[in-house]
């Protein structure tokens, strides 16, 4: 078994769990190397304390699962077969009794929960999420190299977006140009729906790009990321199209000061709460506290939002290998929105900033 499966099996032994069924595509990929979107079909890995694990997938994906590097048993099924019958049979071969099963409670739907409950009457279900989150939270060097590549492409995307800003262009026109340029670089998929928001639209933290035209004096906010070999990047930059007014500049300078201070505070042994409050106190001290409504950042990896969560109440200490975002923002309705976001990896002595596009205010003429 690979190291990740071994760590999961050891956790199962410590907690007297007979088997663990992992069914989210992200965690299946993490444990097996097989990245797939099964849609409504069942995809999963059954992990045991000592016995051989197996992967279950639709028959149409069996060859891809093997080619991805999964060297253990693959159970495949067609669209007219019931995969749970195969799963039950394979578990019965490996185990005499099942009393505790670990599952991803946040991912497993009620129908699948009921199937397992009926399959093993009186079984106790244990959450596997916490252990899987801890495993995924610290990246190895291979993962870091992939994320570095994804971040370099995110930098390229911001550079492309800035070059596309012109009087009268719509948000969607700029967005389309960015994604086309990425496609030409070989990027198949974005980490999430790309955001290009101009003027007052930027005051919506999760706004939707549309037909609003860019005009002189606007702040233009880009929030985007790409997926490389299953790993995400996530960057936000806010730039000025022409000269902006004093209020807009004050907002930008406050966000930049908060972002730089939070990045500077990051190192092993510092808590997530301390990092968040470093930025939040600067923004609050400038009189904009009510306009910073979200956490400072989030973990990044196979999912664009994963652990750790950088909030003012999270006591978790940073450790080497963690990857996360630092993204303070100020959003004043009908005035402007500014967010500046970097992806960081914790090193032995501090952090490596993975996104490189300049943060000092860029003025597009």
N, C-alpha and C positions, 0 to 999 in steps of 0.2 A: 504493500500500500504506500501511497505517497505520504509525505510528512503531514499534510493537512488532515488526511483521513486518520492517520495515527493519533494526532492530537485530539480529534473528535472521539475516537474510540477510547482513549485514556480518560477523557471526561466522562464518558458513559460508564466505565468501570467504577470511577470514583462515586458516581451517583446511582449505581445499581439500575442502569437503564439497559434493557435487553436489545432494543434496536432503535435506530433513529431514521425517520423518513424525511428526507430533504426534498422539497418540491418546488421551491422558487427557482426560476431560471438563473438568477444571479448566483445563488448559492450552489446550484448544480454545476455551473461553470467554475466557480471557485474551487470546488472539490474534485472536479473531473477534467477540466480543460475544454469541455464541450459546451459551446455557446449556441443556444437555440431558443426561438420563440415558438412554443408548441401550440399557441392559441388556446382553444378549449380542450385540447388533448392532454392526457396525463404525462408528465415528465417527472422523474424523481430518481433519487439514489437511496438505497437502503444500506445503512451502515450498522455493523455489529461490533461487539466487544472483541471477538477473536475470529469469527467466521468471515469468509470472503464477502465483500460488499458486492452489490449488483446495481446496475443502472437500468431503469425501465424507460422506454421511449417509443414513440410511434415507429412502425416498421419503415416508413419513408425516411427516417433519420438514423437508422441503425448504422449504415456505412459511415456517415459523417461522425457519429459518436466514436466509432473505432478509430477513424482517421485523426480525431482530435487528441488521441493519446490515452484514451481509457483502456486499460489493459485487463480489466476484470470482466466479469460476466455482463452481457447485455441482454436484457429481456425485451423483445419487441413485440408489438401487437398491431393488427390491422384495424381498420375503422369498423369492422363488424365483430371484433373480439372484445372481451371484457378484460382489461389489464389487471384488475384486482384479483381475478382468478389465478393468474400467473404469479402475482406477488405473494398471495397466500400460500401457494404451493412451494415457492422458493423459501419462504420464511419457515414453513413447517419442516423443510429439509435441514434447516440450520438450528432451530430452537425447539426445545421440549415444552417450555412454558414462556409466556409473555405476560408480565405484570406491569411494566413501565415502558412507555413509548415516548420518545422525544420527537416533536413535530414543530414546525414553524407556525405557531398559533396565529400570528398576524397575517400569514399568507394562506393557510389552509381554509378552504371553504366548508360550509356546514355539511354539504353532501359527502365530501370525502372524509370528514370527521365521523359521520355516521357509519360509513362503510367500515372504517377501521374499528369503530366501537362494536359493531356487530361481529366483525371478524374475530375479535379478541374480547370476549365478554368480561366486563368488570375491570378492564385495563385502566391504568392511570396515565394521563397525558402530561408530559413535562415540556416546558417551553425550551426549544433549542436556540431561540433567537439570541439570547444573551451570549452564549458561547460562540456562536458563529460571528456575531458582531465583534467580539474581542479578537477572534482569529483574523478577521478581515481588516481590523482597524490598524494593525501594524503591517506595513508593506515590506516585502523583500526587495532586493536590488533589481530583479527582473521586472517586478511590478513598477518600481520607481522609474525605470528607463522607459517603459511604455507610456507612463503618465507624462514624463518629460516631453516625449514626442507629441502627445496630444496637446500639451500646453504650447509648444512651439507653433503648432497649427492654429491654435486659438489666437496667438499673437499675430500671425499672418492674417487671420480673418479680421481682426480689429484694424490692422493697417489697410487692408482692402476696403473696409467699410468707410474709413476716413477719406480715402481717395475718391470714393463714390459720392460724397456729399456735395450737392450742387443746389443752387436756388431752384425751388419748384419741384425737386424730386420728392417722391413720396417715400414714406417709411418702408413700404413693401418693395419698392423698386431697389432701394439700397440693400434690403435684406436679400432679395433675389440675386443681386450681383455678388454678394458675399458668399452665398451658398453655392453658386455656380463656380466661383473661383476655387472653393474647397473641393467640389466634385472633380475639377480638373487636376487637383492634387492627390486624388485617390480616396477622399473621404466619402464613405457611403452614408454615414449616419451622424446626426447631431446628438449631443447629450440631452437636449431638451429643445423646445420650440424657440428658435432664435428671436431675440427682441431687438428692435430698432425703434426707439421712441423719441420724438422730437418735441421741444417746447414743454408746454404744460402736461403733455402726455407722460413725460418722464416722472411726474409726481405720483404715478401709480406703480408701486413696486413690482407688480406682476401684470403690467399693462399688455394690451394686444396691439401689435403693429397693424396699421391700416393705410388709408389713403390720405392721411394728413401730409401736407407738403412742408418741406423744410424751408425756413426763411432765415434771413440774416438776424442775428441776435439770439438765435435759439441755442440751447444746450441740447446735444443729441446723445442719448444713452444707448450703448450697445451692451447686451448681455447674451453670451453665447458660449458654446463648448462643443467639442467634437469627441467622437469615440474612436479610439485606436486599439485594435486587438482586444476589445471588450472593456477598455478602461476610459474613463471620462476626464475631460478638462472643463473648466468653468471660469470665465473671465468677464468682468464688467469694467468698461471705461466710459467716461462721460467727457465729451469734447465740445468745444464752442465753435459755432459757425459764425464767424465775424466777431465783432466786439459785443461783449455782454455787459449788463448793468452791474452796479455795485452790489446789489442784493444777491444776484446770481453768483458773483465772484466770492462773496462772503460765505455763501453756502458751500461752494466748491472747496474753498480753502479750509473750512472747518472739517469737512469729510476727509480731505487729504491728511490733515494734521492727525485726526483720529486713526486713520488707517495706518499711517506710518508709525505712530506710537504703539499700536497693537502689534504690528509686525515685529517691532523692536523688542517687545516684551516676551515674545515667544521663545521658549527654550525648555529642555527637559526639566520636569519637576514643578513647572508653573501650572496652576490650575486653569481650566477652561473659563471659570468664572472671573478670574483675575484678568484674563485677556479681554473678555467681553467688557468688563467694567472700565478697563483702560480706555477703550474707545468711547464707551457710552458716557463716561463722566466728562470727556472733552466736549462731546456734542451737547450734553445737558448744560455744561458750563457756559456754552455760547448761546444758550437760550433756545436750542432746537430739540430738546429732549423728547417732546411729544411727537416730533416728526421722524423719529427713528423707531419704527414699530416692530422690528424683527430682531432675531438673534444676530450675533456678529458673524457667525459662520457655521459651516457644517463639514463633516468628513466627506471625502471624495475618493472614488475608486471605481469598482465595477458599477456601482450606482452613483448617480450624480449627487444624491443626498444620502449619506450614510454616517455612521458614528466616527468620531465624537460630535456632539452638538455643542457649539460654543455659546452658552447662555450664561447669564449672570448668576444662575443658581446651580450650575454643574461643577462639583468639586473635583472631577476627574483630572488627574495630573497628566500633562503632556509627556510622551516618551518617544524616543528615537524611532523613526519609521512611520509615525503618524502623518497622514496627508489630509489637509483641510483648507477651507477658504477663510479669508478675512475680508469682509465686505460690508463695512458700515455705509449707511446712507441717510440722506435727509430728503424728505418728500413734502414739499409745501404746496397744497392744492392751489391750482390756477396760477402758480408762480414758476416752479421748477422742481425737478427731481435730480439728485446726484447720487450715484453709487460708484464706489471704486473697489474692485475685487481682485485679489490675487489668490493663486493656489500655492500653498507652502508645504514643504516636507521638513519634519523635525529631524535635525542632525544631532550628533553627540554634544555639540556646544551651543547650538542655536537653531536656525532654520535656513533652508535653501528656498529662495523665491523662484518658483518654477515658471511663472508668467512674467515676461520681460518688457512688455510694451510700456512706454513711459507713462508715469502717473501725474507728472506736472501738467498743468492745464495746457492742452493742445488747442491752438486757435487755428481753425481752417479758414483760409481766406477765399 
